Amino acid sequence: VNNNLKNATKWAQLFAQAMVKMGKIQPITGKNGQIRKNCALINPSSIELVPEEEGSQVAAS
């Protein structure tokens, strides 16, 4: 943090590079990806959609 305060120009340059890199990330869809309620947990191989709250759905086994 202190280094960022001392050299704001360098920080801004690195931040801009990171944003460009992150902008190139493509979403993983279909059989290559998962939608998770908890990012730390892998979904089971067989799932079904069940209502969690009115107007929303989540994956559950």
Residue, then its C-alpha position, 0 to 999 in steps of 0.5 A: v500500500n505504501n509503495n502505491l502511495k509513493n508512486a501513484t503513476k506506476w500504480a495507475q499504469l499497472f491497474a490499467q494493464a490489469m483491467v485490459k487483461m481482465g477485459k479479455i477473460q471469456p466466460i466459461t459456458g456449457k459443459n466447460g463451466q458452472i454457475r455456483k451459489n458458493c464459488a468455493l464449492i464445486n456443483p455435484s454432477s447432477i443438478e436441478l433448479v429449485p426456487e430459493e426466493e420468490g423470483s430467483q432460482v439456484a442450483a441444487s442437488 
